[in-house]
Amino acid sequence: MSLTVSLQQWLAQMGRTGQQAVVDWLHLFSLSAKILVLALSPSSYTLDNRGFLLRNMYSNTAPILLGFTVLCALVTVILTRIVVVTAHSYGLSHYALQLVIRVLVLELIPITAALFVALRCTIPDGAELLALHAKGKLDMSPDKAWSGMQREVPPRLIAGLFAGATLAALSSVVVLVVAYLTSYGFTLSGLANFTRLFGQVFNPAVTVIFVLKIFFFCLTVALVPMASALVGMRGTAGMYATTVRTSAEMRGLVRMFSLILLIEMVSLAGNYY
């Protein structure tokens, strides 16, 4: 009898937890839609907001661009050399560069750039919104919430999108150049073969999936932390700012990673099935 009661209590608790999770996700999607409307509205880009936007775009992109690009170049040199040597030892050297292009450019660079931007820029930006609200500097009362969001949220969203797209695009180009130099050296004799291999990997369908994946990765890492911060503003007044910031970062990270995993699974299905 006790086991039956415990099982019923556990099932009831799981049901309440699942229901609350569904409500939280629906609220997250609702706030995300409102943020997108704000970001697409011309009225969000007044003269002051445009200056704030440009400062955010620079501060989110410039400090991490060089370091991330150098890191990608180093990883490319090491991985390309390992793959080329291993493939040559098995008599599969004609597949080596295709594997490097597919693994690095098609799969690793987009998700790595998105996560890098999230951890360095957009999750801290979302937590900063919560800190502003906790300190009373961001009024989210019903009559002032729209204007407050219009000032603080769209510039951070666009800056996150820009940073993610810039890192992914520039790093992809650098990876291709480094992979070519590692394989053929400083000569143009292998350019025709390298271009042919690149075209075999990036056919029209794969290219479309690649571009869409980068876009949705960037949108996810830019949008979810902002929406998570707005969700977390319910009942956060008076909380200690550091606690608010840490909680916002954790919630944003979990929700964002779940969506990134879903996007990656869809892209893998599109590329390989």
Contacts in CASP RR format, 6 or more apart in sequence:
PFRMAT RR
TARGET T0000
AUTHOR 0000-0000-0000
METHOD contacts of the structure
MODEL  1
MSLTVSLQQWLAQMGRTGQQAVVDWLHLFSLSAKILVLALSPSSYTLDNR
GFLLRNMYSNTAPILLGFTVLCALVTVILTRIVVVTAHSYGLSHYALQLV
IRVLVLELIPITAALFVALRCTIPDGAELLALHAKGKLDMSPDKAWSGMQ
REVPPRLIAGLFAGATLAALSSVVVLVVAYLTSYGFTLSGLANFTRLFGQ
VFNPAVTVIFVLKIFFFCLTVALVPMASALVGMRGTAGMYATTVRTSAEM
RGLVRMFSLILLIEMVSLAGNYY
24 231 0 8 1.000
25 255 0 8 1.000
27 231 0 8 1.000
28 224 0 8 1.000
28 227 0 8 1.000
28 228 0 8 1.000
28 231 0 8 1.000
28 255 0 8 1.000
29 227 0 8 1.000
31 227 0 8 1.000
31 230 0 8 1.000
31 231 0 8 1.000
32 223 0 8 1.000
32 224 0 8 1.000
32 227 0 8 1.000
34 149 0 8 1.000
35 149 0 8 1.000
35 153 0 8 1.000
35 154 0 8 1.000
35 157 0 8 1.000
35 223 0 8 1.000
35 226 0 8 1.000
35 227 0 8 1.000
35 230 0 8 1.000
36 223 0 8 1.000
38 44 0 8 1.000
38 149 0 8 1.000
38 150 0 8 1.000
38 153 0 8 1.000
38 154 0 8 1.000
39 153 0 8 1.000
39 154 0 8 1.000
39 157 0 8 1.000
39 158 0 8 1.000
41 150 0 8 1.000
41 154 0 8 1.000
43 150 0 8 1.000
44 150 0 8 1.000
44 154 0 8 1.000
45 53 0 8 1.000
45 154 0 8 1.000
49 150 0 8 1.000
49 151 0 8 1.000
49 154 0 8 1.000
49 155 0 8 1.000
52 151 0 8 1.000
52 155 0 8 1.000
53 154 0 8 1.000
53 155 0 8 1.000
53 158 0 8 1.000
53 159 0 8 1.000
56 125 0 8 1.000
56 155 0 8 1.000
56 156 0 8 1.000
56 158 0 8 1.000
56 159 0 8 1.000
56 160 0 8 1.000
57 158 0 8 1.000
57 159 0 8 1.000
57 162 0 8 1.000
57 163 0 8 1.000
59 159 0 8 1.000
60 117 0 8 1.000
60 120 0 8 1.000
60 121 0 8 1.000
60 122 0 8 1.000
60 125 0 8 1.000
60 159 0 8 1.000
60 160 0 8 1.000
60 162 0 8 1.000
60 163 0 8 1.000
61 159 0 8 1.000
61 162 0 8 1.000
61 163 0 8 1.000
61 164 0 8 1.000
61 166 0 8 1.000
61 167 0 8 1.000
63 120 0 8 1.000
64 116 0 8 1.000
64 117 0 8 1.000
64 120 0 8 1.000
64 121 0 8 1.000
64 163 0 8 1.000
64 167 0 8 1.000
65 166 0 8 1.000
65 167 0 8 1.000
65 170 0 8 1.000
68 113 0 8 1.000
68 116 0 8 1.000
68 167 0 8 1.000
68 171 0 8 1.000
69 167 0 8 1.000
69 170 0 8 1.000
69 171 0 8 1.000
69 174 0 8 1.000
72 109 0 8 1.000
72 112 0 8 1.000
72 171 0 8 1.000
72 174 0 8 1.000
72 175 0 8 1.000
73 174 0 8 1.000
73 175 0 8 1.000
73 178 0 8 1.000
75 104 0 8 1.000
76 100 0 8 1.000
76 104 0 8 1.000
76 174 0 8 1.000
76 175 0 8 1.000
76 178 0 8 1.000
76 179 0 8 1.000
76 182 0 8 1.000
77 178 0 8 1.000
77 182 0 8 1.000
79 100 0 8 1.000
79 103 0 8 1.000
79 104 0 8 1.000
80 96 0 8 1.000
80 97 0 8 1.000
80 100 0 8 1.000
80 178 0 8 1.000
80 179 0 8 1.000
80 182 0 8 1.000
80 183 0 8 1.000
81 182 0 8 1.000
83 96 0 8 1.000
83 99 0 8 1.000
83 100 0 8 1.000
84 93 0 8 1.000
84 96 0 8 1.000
84 97 0 8 1.000
84 100 0 8 1.000
84 182 0 8 1.000
84 183 0 8 1.000
86 96 0 8 1.000
87 93 0 8 1.000
87 95 0 8 1.000
87 96 0 8 1.000
87 99 0 8 1.000
88 96 0 8 1.000
96 183 0 8 1.000
97 179 0 8 1.000
97 183 0 8 1.000
97 194 0 8 1.000
97 197 0 8 1.000
98 197 0 8 1.000
98 200 0 8 1.000
98 201 0 8 1.000
100 179 0 8 1.000
101 176 0 8 1.000
101 179 0 8 1.000
101 197 0 8 1.000
101 198 0 8 1.000
101 201 0 8 1.000
101 202 0 8 1.000
102 201 0 8 1.000
104 175 0 8 1.000
104 179 0 8 1.000
105 172 0 8 1.000
105 175 0 8 1.000
105 176 0 8 1.000
105 201 0 8 1.000
106 201 0 8 1.000
106 202 0 8 1.000
106 206 0 8 1.000
106 210 0 8 1.000
106 271 0 8 1.000
109 168 0 8 1.000
109 171 0 8 1.000
109 172 0 8 1.000
109 175 0 8 1.000
110 168 0 8 1.000
110 210 0 8 1.000
110 213 0 8 1.000
110 214 0 8 1.000
110 217 0 8 1.000
111 217 0 8 1.000
111 260 0 8 1.000
111 264 0 8 1.000
112 171 0 8 1.000
113 164 0 8 1.000
113 167 0 8 1.000
113 168 0 8 1.000
113 171 0 8 1.000
113 214 0 8 1.000
113 217 0 8 1.000
114 164 0 8 1.000
114 168 0 8 1.000
114 214 0 8 1.000
114 217 0 8 1.000
114 218 0 8 1.000
114 220 0 8 1.000
114 221 0 8 1.000
114 260 0 8 1.000
115 221 0 8 1.000
115 260 0 8 1.000
116 167 0 8 1.000
117 160 0 8 1.000
117 163 0 8 1.000
117 164 0 8 1.000
117 167 0 8 1.000
117 218 0 8 1.000
117 221 0 8 1.000
117 222 0 8 1.000
118 221 0 8 1.000
118 225 0 8 1.000
118 253 0 8 1.000
118 256 0 8 1.000
121 159 0 8 1.000
121 160 0 8 1.000
121 163 0 8 1.000
122 156 0 8 1.000
122 160 0 8 1.000
122 163 0 8 1.000
122 221 0 8 1.000
122 222 0 8 1.000
122 225 0 8 1.000
122 226 0 8 1.000
123 225 0 8 1.000
123 248 0 8 1.000
123 249 0 8 1.000
123 252 0 8 1.000
123 253 0 8 1.000
123 256 0 8 1.000
124 249 0 8 1.000
125 156 0 8 1.000
125 159 0 8 1.000
125 160 0 8 1.000
125 225 0 8 1.000
125 226 0 8 1.000
126 156 0 8 1.000
126 225 0 8 1.000
126 226 0 8 1.000
126 228 0 8 1.000
126 229 0 8 1.000
126 248 0 8 1.000
126 252 0 8 1.000
127 225 0 8 1.000
127 229 0 8 1.000
127 244 0 8 1.000
127 245 0 8 1.000
127 246 0 8 1.000
127 248 0 8 1.000
127 249 0 8 1.000
128 245 0 8 1.000
129 138 0 8 1.000
129 152 0 8 1.000
129 153 0 8 1.000
129 156 0 8 1.000
129 226 0 8 1.000
129 229 0 8 1.000
129 230 0 8 1.000
129 233 0 8 1.000
129 248 0 8 1.000
130 229 0 8 1.000
130 232 0 8 1.000
130 233 0 8 1.000
130 236 0 8 1.000
130 244 0 8 1.000
130 245 0 8 1.000
130 247 0 8 1.000
130 248 0 8 1.000
131 241 0 8 1.000
131 244 0 8 1.000
131 245 0 8 1.000
132 138 0 8 1.000
132 152 0 8 1.000
133 140 0 8 1.000
133 233 0 8 1.000
133 236 0 8 1.000
133 237 0 8 1.000
133 244 0 8 1.000
134 236 0 8 1.000
134 237 0 8 1.000
134 238 0 8 1.000
134 239 0 8 1.000
134 240 0 8 1.000
134 241 0 8 1.000
134 244 0 8 1.000
135 241 0 8 1.000
136 237 0 8 1.000
138 148 0 8 1.000
138 152 0 8 1.000
139 145 0 8 1.000
139 148 0 8 1.000
140 148 0 8 1.000
140 149 0 8 1.000
140 230 0 8 1.000
140 233 0 8 1.000
149 230 0 8 1.000
153 226 0 8 1.000
153 230 0 8 1.000
156 222 0 8 1.000
156 226 0 8 1.000
157 222 0 8 1.000
157 223 0 8 1.000
157 226 0 8 1.000
158 222 0 8 1.000
159 222 0 8 1.000
160 218 0 8 1.000
160 221 0 8 1.000
160 222 0 8 1.000
161 218 0 8 1.000
161 219 0 8 1.000
161 222 0 8 1.000
164 214 0 8 1.000
164 217 0 8 1.000
164 218 0 8 1.000
164 221 0 8 1.000
164 222 0 8 1.000
165 214 0 8 1.000
165 215 0 8 1.000
165 218 0 8 1.000
168 214 0 8 1.000
168 217 0 8 1.000
168 218 0 8 1.000
169 214 0 8 1.000
176 198 0 8 1.000
180 190 0 8 1.000
180 191 0 8 1.000
180 194 0 8 1.000
183 194 0 8 1.000
184 190 0 8 1.000
184 191 0 8 1.000
184 194 0 8 1.000
202 210 0 8 1.000
205 270 0 8 1.000
206 271 0 8 1.000
209 267 0 8 1.000
209 270 0 8 1.000
209 271 0 8 1.000
212 267 0 8 1.000
213 263 0 8 1.000
213 264 0 8 1.000
213 267 0 8 1.000
216 263 0 8 1.000
217 260 0 8 1.000
217 263 0 8 1.000
220 256 0 8 1.000
220 259 0 8 1.000
220 260 0 8 1.000
220 263 0 8 1.000
221 256 0 8 1.000
221 260 0 8 1.000
224 252 0 8 1.000
224 255 0 8 1.000
224 256 0 8 1.000
224 259 0 8 1.000
225 248 0 8 1.000
225 252 0 8 1.000
225 256 0 8 1.000
228 248 0 8 1.000
228 251 0 8 1.000
228 252 0 8 1.000
228 255 0 8 1.000
228 256 0 8 1.000
229 248 0 8 1.000
231 251 0 8 1.000
232 247 0 8 1.000
232 248 0 8 1.000
232 251 0 8 1.000
236 244 0 8 1.000
END
